[in-house]
Amino acid sequence: MAADTGTTDTEGLGDGGDPDAGVGSGPTTGTFAGLLLELRARAGLSQEELAHASGVSVRALADLERARTRGPQRRTVQALADGLGLDPAGAAALEAAARPGRPRPRPRTHPAQSAPTTGPGTPLDDASGATSPPPPPSPTAASVTAPASAPVHHPLALPRDLGDFTARGPALDALRALAEGLDPVRPPVSVMTGQPGLGKTSLAVHAAHRLAPYFPDGQYALDLRGMDPEPVTPREALGRLLRALGVPDRSVPAGTQDRAGLLRSVLADRRVLLLLDNAVHEEQVHPLLPGTGHTLTLVTSRHSLAGLSAVHRTHLPPLRREEAVELLTRILGPERVRAEAQAARDLADLCGCLPLAVRIAGQRLAARPGERLGKLAARLAAEGQRLDGLQAGGLKVRAAFALSYERLKPESRRLFRRAALAAAPGFGPETLGLLADLPTAAAAAGAEELVDAGLFQPDPRAERYRFHDLLRLFAAERLAAEDGSGRRAAALDRTADWLLGRATAAALRFDADRHEETPGTDPDPATAPVGRAAARVWLEAERDQWLAALRRAAETGRHRQVIDTARAMHWFSDLTQHWEEWAEVFRLAVESARALGSRQDEAVQLNFLAWAHSLCLHDHAGALAVADEALAVARELGDGLQTGWALGYGAAALHRIGRTEESLARFREAAARLRAESCGQARLAELTVLNAMGHNLRQYGHAEEALAIHRRIEAVCLAGIPGQPDLVEMYLASARQQIGNDLAALGRPAEAEAPLRQALAYFESARMTAWTEPARLDLGIVLRTLARDPEARRVLATAQAALAAMNSPRQAEAAAELGFLEEGGHRPAS
């Protein structure tokens, strides 16, 4: 999330600075407001005087005395007590009066991370004068009960709020009014626009944190990367939002419109705040907006987004000079600024009162407690290039960044520059170390230094970092100026080699022939993921990085490396077939095979690509075309195994297209061709083809023929396939599920129960959820046919809930079976 500099309410905003506002007309004594009025009157202080003595803004005092804010937090109460000169007993009485007004946590059925806990000691106002929103109106039970799919933790959590946020009071008040008056028929959208560095993101993040109690089902922040050469597409943004909202990967639709519709459906019954940061244009934002429900959407952009209609708009101007000085005060402390008041005003002017530039100047001074403000002001005045940058469009931010950048150690500067080469928005110390040619520990230490300098933004939960979009551009400029094309290429190649080495080693743990073997190809065995679970975590977390490394290898002609990595990924891809990137992985491998003139590799990778088109992209016409290409190459080579796979993939595509007879003919040809091969891989391929063909035959009304085929698979599995014990067990379970369904279709449900139970037991023991629940549904249907209603009801209910959670198409079938059972029917299984 971008780190535009932020701001918090300052004294006098919104109430005209009237020192006696509210005196004599406030709430009765006994409330916090009444007691505060009484104590201020007794002390003979105006609001302005008490604000100066306590550090609490005039605006905040006015809200407290008018009972707009009923429960200030303890540090605010203590500041007021100090300003009023109260003794310990008086301070305790003031604290006791504040406590009842503090908002309490709203009840909910899950420990959602979405809103900070409210209550004694953790109110939402702060001593800087930012006033907390009142507790939301009492909602219905349904509105505070998050759907079962709402995640407790998610990857789009809000960035950390700024404790020294300054000004922007009217904008915050307007956003709070949107939250309080939210119309679920027309969920509000607030668009924050203006030039870079004005604090759009910081305002949005600060507002999101303050408004969190209104949205107990979560706050989600997504950087749309509008400053990148290739901003996030609406389709990608929708996928990330849906997954963060708890939609499983396998349930996220393929098309942009379908994803947008699902997002609207998910948000319709939740109280959610969406922060869409760095939008590039209206077309990027439109699909991400909710249709109905209690969602507030905050959008930030450098562009006006004029095409977004019926939205609330906030265009941020630069800070006023006094606001810029207040920001410096919050960073450096009042004593230091008060000692050099004119130098502070000069600095504000030299920074153009641009929040980001002011913040960078303040952070540099904070890191040098003994340095005078006047010294920095003189330096800025003497360096015309920086002044030009601070006053002219995008240059103003570049100069401020350069000021911090030049203060870094050479090693940290290199780390900052090279991070611009990272493939993903977020990156960890491991990738940083590779790019900068540093040990991981040194890269981690350097990254923390860059966080302290305001040049990196840390992930709130993991040891990962990211750039503000302008900082990424600045880092890329410094990279081009200082490193040269040769060094940049060497850094990319070194990183790509390492990442592909680890990715290949991790993927090989899932290979059918060697999954328990410790891969010896990892570039750093001491830190390599141990076991399948850890390997999968690494492959998923670093997916963007190793995929970029694969692209780099392909671009630079390291074709054998591309092919080896893609081949290693084959079995792992079966576990993650919802990843659409597999089509790119295998397409790159096909191109590399052709570049090397390796027809054997081309046939293999074309078959993998046909699989990806079919199961990852659901592009069955494309799958058929690629399978035909694979078939032509395999036949040219006389490779029976690849010929069989190509025939099988083509047959499956034909079935899904609806060309039934062609599909069956090709399935039969595939099975015959594979049967003629003697290797273990051919047996697995044959079983795959036969299983699919039998399933389709049963759907076409040929259950007897399907049963014969599945019995043949069972016999092969029971006889065993050398070197494939684990896979044989899986194929045996799958065959028995099909046998059970064949028997049920033939009107023999009593015989169908045993093989279905055997299949279910295996899938459960192997934790294969996507296989378990369809088998459970099949068993429930048989039990219902056998009139064993209580057990059938339990089995079907369990299957229906699990299938619904996976968004499986068979959930409707399970619901229909349950409904029929409730009506007392015992129709034959179909």
N, C-alpha and C positions, 0 to 999 in steps of 0.2 A: 504494500500500500504506500502511496507516495507520501512524502514527509513535508508538504507545504507547511510553512510555519504558522503557528497558531496564536490564538488570542483569547482573553477572558474579560468579563465585564469590568469596567473601570468606574471610578467615582463620578457621580453626577449624571450618568447616562440615564435618560428616560424619566427623571423626576425633576429636572430643572435645577437640581442642587439646592432646593429649599431647605435651609438648615432646621426649620421647625416643622416640617411636614408631618402631620399626624398627631402632634401634641394636642392633648385635650379632646381628641375625637376618635381615639383608638379603642380597642377592646377593653373590657373591664379588667381591673387588677385581679390577679389569680391566674390569668393566662400568661404565657411568656411575653406576648406583645404588651399587655398591661403592665407587667412588672418591669420590663425594659423601659417603657415610657416613664414610669414612676422613678426608677433609679436614675435615668438621665436628667429628669427635671430636678431631682434632689441634688445631683452633682453640679447643676447649673451649666450643662454643656449643650451646645447645639448639635444637630446631627453631623455637621461638618467637623466640629471639634472632636466629637467622639470617634468619627471615622479616622481622623488624623492620629488620635491617640491609640486606637486599637488596630489599625490596619484593615478594618472592614469597610467596604465602600459605602458611600452615602446611599447608593441605590439599594444595596443589601439591607442597610439599616431601615430604610423606608419600607421595604417589603416586610421586614420583621415586625416593625411597629404597627403596620396595617394588617398584620396577620396573614399576609399573602404567603409568607414562609413561616410555618408553624413549628418546625423542629430543627433548628440549626445544629450542626454537629459540635462535638465537644471542643474541638480546637477553636471554633468560632466563638462559642460561649466563653471560653477561657480568655480569648483576646478581648472580648467585650468587658469581662470582669476586670481585666488588667487596666483597660482604658478608663473604666469607671472608678478604679481605685478600691475595689471591694476587698474585704477581708475574706479569709477562707470560708466562713459561714455564709457570707453574702454570695460568694461565688457558687457554693454548693446549692443555695436556694435557687439561683438563676439556672443552674444545670438541671435541677429537679423540675423546674417549670418548662424547660425545653424538651425533656424526655418524652412526655405523652404525645407530642406533636410529630415525632419522627415516624416516617412510614415504616410499616412492618412488611416482612416478606409475604407475598401473595401465595396462597396454597396452590400447589401443583402436584401432579402425580409422578413427576420424574425430576431428578436433580439437574435440570437443564443449566447449562453454563451461561445462558443468554443474558441475565441481568445481574448486576452486582447486588449483593445482599444489602437490604436496607434495614435499619433498626438502630438501636443505641450504639454510638461509636462509629457508624458507617453511613451517615446521611449523605445526600447527593449534593448539598451545597458545600462550599469551601470558604476558607478564611479570605480568599482573594476577592470575594464579593460575587461569585457566581451563585445565583439563587437556584435552589433545587426545585424541580417541578412538584406540584402536589401529588399525592397518591392518585392513581387512576381511579375512575369510578368503579364501584363494585361490579365486577363482571359476573356473567352466569358461570355455572360450573363447567359447561362445555367450552367456554372461551378460555379457561385456564388449564384445561386438561389437554396437554399436547398429544397429537396422534402418536400411535405406537412407533411410527417410523421416524419421529423427530429425534435426531441424534443428540446425545449428551455432549459429545465433543465433535467438532467438525473443522475442516481445513480452512474455512473462510472466516475465522474469528476476527473481531475488530482488532486493529492495531492498538498498541498502548496509547492511552490518552496523555496529553501534555499537562503536567502540573502547573506550568506557568502560562497557560493559555490566556491571552489578553484581548480585551475589547470585543467587538462584534455582538454587543448586547442586543440591539434591535433584531438582528438576524436570528439569534438564538430564541428570542421571545416569539418570533414568527413561527419558527419550527415547533416550539412547544405548543403554540396555538393549533397548529396542524394536527399534532398528536392528540390534543385534548378534544378537538372537534372532528375527529376522523369519521368520515362517512363511508361505511363499508360498500355502498353502492358505487362510489367513485373514489377508490383509494388514492390518497394524495401523492403527488410526485413533486419534489422540490429540486429544481435545477440551479446549481451554483456555478456561475461562469465568471471569467475574468482572466487576465494575463497570468502567466506562470509566476509563482512565488508570492501570490497574494493570500495564501492560506486557505484555499478552497477545501483541500483534503483535511487539513487540521480542524477547520470549522465543522466539516461533516463528521469526522471521527469524534470530536468533542460533543457535538450534539447527539450523536448516536449513543455515547456512553450516558449522557444525562437523561436521555429519553428511554433508556433501557427498561425501567419499570413499566412503561406502557406496552412493552412487547415481550411478554414472558416466554414466547415460543422461540426467541432467538434473534440475534443481530448478525448479519452476514455481510462481509465486505469483499467485493470483487474488483480487482484492478483490471480495467478494460484495455490498458496499455495504449492509449490513444497517441502517445508520442513515438511509439515504435514504428519501424518501417512496415511491419505487418501486425496491426492491432488484433486483439482477440476477436474472433468471429462470433456473431450471435450464436451460432451452433455450439461452438466450444464453451462460450459463457453459460449457455443454458445447461450444458452437460455438467459443468462444475457446480452450478447452483443446485441442480437436482441432486447430485451426489452428496453435497453438503447438507441438504435438507433431509437426507436419509433414504433417497431412492437408490436401490442397489444398481450397480453398474449394468447388470444384465437386463434391467428393467427400463433403462434410459432409451427412448426411441432413437432411430437413426436420423430422421429428418428434422430440420429446424422447426417447421410448423408444428409437428407432433410434440417436440420437446417444449415449445412455447405453450402449447395447450396443456401439457402435463404440469408445467410450472404453475400456470394459472389455477389448475385444479388443486394442486398441493397447497397453494397459498390461500385458497378460498376460505379455509376454516382455521387458519392460524393467525396469531398476532405476531407479526414479524417486521423487523426493520431491515431493509436492503440498502446497502451503500454501494453504488455503482460508480467507481472512481475512474477518472481519466477517459471519459468517453470521447470518441473521435467524430461521430456523426449520429444523426437521428436513427438511421437504419440499424445501427449497432444496438441502440437502446430499446427501440420499439418492442422487439420480441421478449424483452426481459421484464416488462411491466405487468403487474397483476391486473386482472380484470375486475374482481370483486374481493372483498374481505378487509380485514383490519391490518393492512400492510402500509407502512410509510416507506417510500422510496426516495433516497437522496442520490442525486446524480451530480457529479462534478465534471467540468470540462473546460478546456481553454477556448472552446468554440461556443457560439451562442446557442446552438441547437434550436434554432428558431422554428424548425418544423415540428417540434413537440408541442402539441396544443393542450390547453386546459391544464397547465402546470403552474405551480408556484415558482417564482424566479427570485434568485438572490444574486445580484451582481456586486462583487466586492470591490470597493475602491481601495487605494493605499491607506495605510493608517494615518491618522492625524499625528502631528509631531509629538504631542503629549502622550499619545498612545504608544508610539514607538519608544519614547523614553521610558514609559511604564514597562514595556516588554524588557528593555535593558535592566530596569530595576528588579524585575522578578528573576532575571537570570543572575545578576551580580550582587543583589542585596541593596537595600536603601542607603546604607552608610557610604558605600563606595560611589554610588551615583550622586548622592547629595554633595559629596566632597568635590566633585567635578561636574557640577550641573551644566555649565555652558558646554563643556566637552561632550557631555551626553547628548545635548541638543544638536551639536555639530555632527556627531556620528549619525544621529537619526536623519539629518538632512543629507549627509553624504551617501547614505544607503538608500536615498530616495523614499524613505519610510516604507520600503518594501519589506514585509514581515520576514521573508526568508533571508534576505541580506542582513537585516538587523539581528536575527537570531545567530547567524554565522559569526558576525562580529562579536556578539555577546559571549558565545561559547569560546571563542579564542581568548577573550579577556578572562573568562572564568577559569580557563586552564592555566592562566598566569596571574595568580593573586596579587603579585607585586607590581604588575605593569599598569601604568597610568592610562586613563581613557584618552587623555590629550595626545599621548604618543601614537596611539592607533589612528586618531582623527587626523593627525598630521601626516601619517603615512598614506592614508587614503587620499588626502588632498594632493599629495605629491605624485601620486601614481595615476596619471591621466587615463591610462588604459582602463584601470578599474573604475574610475568615475564614469567613463563613457559606458562601460558595461552596466553600471548601476542605473543609468538613466535612459538606456535605449533598448527597448524590447527584450529579446532573449539575452542580449549581452549583459544585462544587469545581474542575472543569476550567475553567469559564467564567472564574472569577476569575484563575486562573493565566494563561490566554490573554490576558485583559485587561491583565495586568501587562506582558507583552511588547508587546501591541498599542499601548498608550499611549506606548511609548518610540519608536515609529516616526515618521518625518517625515510631515507631512500627505499628501504625494503617495504615500508607501508605504502609509499607512493606506487611502487610496482604492483603491489597487491591490488590496490584500488584500480589502477589502469587495466590490469589483466582480467579483473572481474567482469569487465565489459564484454569479454569473449564467452562468458557462460551462456549456455543454450537456453536455460529456463529462467523465469522471473526470480525464483529463489535458488540459492546455492549454498553448499556447506563448506566447511574448512577443507575437506578432502579435495573437492574440485578447485577451490581457490589455490591450494598448495600446488596442485598439478599445473595450473595455468601460470602461476608465478614462480615455479621451480623452487618451492620452499617445502620443508617438512610440514606435515599436517599440523603439528603442535604450534609451530611458528606462524602458520597461516591463521590458526584459531586466535592466537594472541594478537596478531595484526588486525584481524577482523574486529575484535573488541575495541581496539584503538580507533578504528574507523567509525565504529558506532559512537564512541565518545566524542569524536570530532564531528558528528552529525552527517557523515558521508555514507554510512550504511544504516539501514533500518533493520533491527533484529526481529526475527520471528518470535511471537510471544510465548511459544511452547517448545520449540526445538532449536538446536544449535545451527540455525540457518539464517541467511541474511538476504537482503534484496536492496536494490537501488530505488530511489525516487526516479521517475522517468527522465527528468532533466539531468540528474546526477549521472545516469547511465550515458546520456549523450556527452556530457562533459568528460567522463572517463574515456569514452571512445575517442574524443578529440585529443586528449592527452596521450592516449595509446598510439594514435597515428603520428603524433608529433615526436614522441620520444622513443618508440620501440622499433619502428620500421617494419616493412612487410616481412622480412626474413624472420625476425624474432616472433612476430605474431603467428606466422605459419608454423614455426617450431613449437610454440606453446600449444597451438591447436592440435598438431600431430601427436605431441607427447601425451596430451590429455586424452585424445581419441584412442591411442594405442592402449593406454592403461585401462580406460573405461571398457573398451571392447574385450580386453583380456579378462577383466573381472566379470563382465556380463556373460561371456562365453562359459567361464568356469561355473558361475552360479546356475546358468541354464542347464548345463550338463548334469546337474544333480537330478533333473527330472527326466533324463534320457532313459528309455526303457531298458537299455542294456547295462547302464552303469550308474543308476540314480543314487546308490548308497556309497559309491566310490568317492573318495576325496579328490576333487579335480586338481591336477598338478599344474594347470595352466594359469592359475591366478597370479597376477603380478606381485602380490604381497600376501603370501599364505598366512602370515602372522595375524593379519587383520581381516582375512577372508570370512564371509558368512559361513557359519558352521551349521550344516544340516539344511534340509529342504525349507523349513519354516523361515529361517534367517535369510536364505537365498531369495526366497520369494519377496520378503520385505524389502531387500535391497533392490531387486529388479523393479519392483513397483515404485519405490521412492525415487529412484534415479532414472526412471523411464525416459524423461525428456533428454537427460544428459547422454545416455548410451545410444539413444536413437539419433541424436545429433552427431555423435561420434561415428555411427554407422554411415550417416550421410557424408561426413568428412572423408571417411575411408573410400567411399565410392567416388567422390569428387576428385580425390588425389590418386586414383588408380590402384589402390590396394585391394584389388578385386578378390584375391584369395581370402583375405581377412573378412571381407563382407560375406562371402559364401560360407565360411566356417562358422561365423557368428549366427547367420540365419539358420544353418543346419542344426546348430546346438539349440536354438530357440524352438525347434519344431515341437517337441513334447511339452515344453512349458506353455506353448501357445494354446494347447488343448485346454489348459486350466483357466486361461484368460481369453477365451475366444470372443469376449465382448470388446476387446481392444481393437479398434479399427486400424490402429497403426500396423497390425500384422500384414495388411495388404501392402503397405509401403516397404516393410522389412523384406518380404519375399519378392516384391517387384525389383527392389535394388539388387537382390541376389540374382534374379533372372538376368538383369542387365549386366551384372558382373560376369556371370557365366558366359554370356554372349561375347563380352569383351575379351575373355580369355579363350574363346573358341571351344569351351568345354561343353559338349552336347550332353554328356552324362549329368553334370551339375544343372544344366538348363532343364532337363526333363524333371529332375527331382524338385527344383525350385518352382517350376511351373505347376506341378501338382500341389505344392504347398500354397501357391498363389490362388489356384482354383478353390482350395479349401477356404482361404481367407475371403474370397469374393462371396462364397456361399454362406458361411457361418458368421463372419464378422461384418460384412457389408450388406448381407442379404440381397446381393446383386446376382440373381440366378442366371440371367442371360449372360452377364459377364463371366460367371463361373463356367458356364458351358463353353464359351469361346476359349477361355484359357485352358480348360480341360482338353479341348480339341487340339490346341497347340501342343500340349504335353503328350497327347496320344500320338501325334505325328512324329515328334522327336523320339519318343520311346520305341515306336515301331521301326523307325529308321535305324536305331541302335540295336534292335533285337532284344531289348531289355524287358523281360516278361513281368517283373515286379512293377516297374513304373508304368508299363502298359496296363496292367490290371488296376492300379490306382487311378490312372487317367480315365479308364472306362467307368470305374465306380463313381468318381466325382462327376463325370458327365451324366451318368444315369441318375444320380441324386438331383442334379440341376434340372434334368428333363422332367423328373417327377414333380418338382416344385413348380415348374412352368406349366404342367398339366398335360404333357405329352406322354400319356400312360404307356402305350404299347412300345414306343421307342425306348422309354425308360427301362421297362422289363427286359427287352431284348438286349440292351447294353449291360444291365446287371448280370444277365445269364452269361454273356460273353466274358465279362470281367471275372466272374467266379470260375469259369472254365479255364481261363488263361492263368489265373493265380494257382489253381489246383495243380497245374503242370509244373509249377516251381517247387523246389525242394527246401528253400531256406525258411527259417523261422519267421522272418519278416513277411514272407509271402503268406504264411498261415494266418498271421494277424490280419493282413489285408483281406484275405479270403473270408475270414470270420466277419469282418466289418461289412463287406459287400453282401454276404449272405443274410446277415442280420437285418440290414436295411431292406433288402429285397423281400424277405419274409414279412416284415412289417407292412410294406406296401401291398403285398399280395393279400394280406388279411383285410386291408382297407378297401381293396378292389373286390372283396367278396370271395376270395379263394383261401379260406381258413385251413382246409385240409392240406393244401400244398404248402402253406406257410408253416403249419405244424411239422411237416416232414423236414423242411429246411432247418427249422430251429432245433429239432431233435438231432439232426446231423451236426450242428454246431456244438450241441451238448456232448455228443460222442467224441468229437475232436478235442474238446477241452478236457474231458475226463481222461482221455488217452495221454494228454500232456503235450506241450510244445517245448522242446529243449531250450533252456535259457530264458523262459518267459513265465515263471511261476506266478508272479503278482498279476500280470496282465491276463493270464489264463483264468485266474479266479474272477476277475472283473468280467471277462467275456462270458464265463459260465453263468454268472449271476444275471447278466443281461439276457442271455439266451433263455434262462428259466423264467424271467419275467415275460418274455415273448411267448414261451410255451404256455404259461398260465393264461395269457390273454387269448391265445389260439384256442385253448380248450374251452374257455368261457364263451368265445364266439361260436363254438360248435355245440353249445348247450350242455357242456359237461362241467358245471361249476364245482362240483364236489372234488373232481380231479384237479381243478385249477388252483385250489387253495394252497396245496403244499409247495409247488414251485414258486408261487408268488411270495410265500413266507420266506423261502430260502433266499430269494433275490433281495427282499427287503432287509433281511438280517445282514447280508453282506454289505449292502450299500450303507446301512446304519453304522456298521463297524468301521467302514472305510471313511466315514464322514463325508460322503458324496451327496450333499443335500439335493442337488439338482436331479439326481437319479433316485434318491430315496423317496421323495414325496409323490412322484408319479406312480412308483411301485405301490406305495401305501394306498393311493387312490384306487388303483386296479384291485388291490386286495379288498378294499371297502366295498367296491361294486360287487365282487363275488360274494362277500358275506351278506350283503343286502339281498342278493338273488337267492341265497340259501335260507333266507328268512331268519337270520340271526341278528335281529334288529338292534339290541343294546350294543353288542360289539361293533356292528357295522356303523352305528351312529358315532361311537367314539373314534373309530378309525377314520371315517369320512370327515368328521369335524377337525381332527388333527391335520389331515391332509389339506383340507380347504383353507385353514388358517395359514399353513406354511406356503401353499401355492399362491395365496393372495399376497403374502409378504414378498414373494419372488416376482409378483406380477406375471405369473405363468398363465398362458392361455387356458390351461386346464382347470383353473380355479372356478370358472363358470360351470364346467362339467361336475366338479365336486359339489358346488352349491345346488345344482339341479338334482343330483342324487340325494342330497340331504333333504331337499324339499319334498321329493317324492316319498322318501322314507317317513317324513313327518305326516304325510297324508295317508300313511298306512298301506301304500302300494308295494307290491312285490313283482314288478314287471321283470321279465327275463333280461339278463344282461345282453347288451347289444355288441 
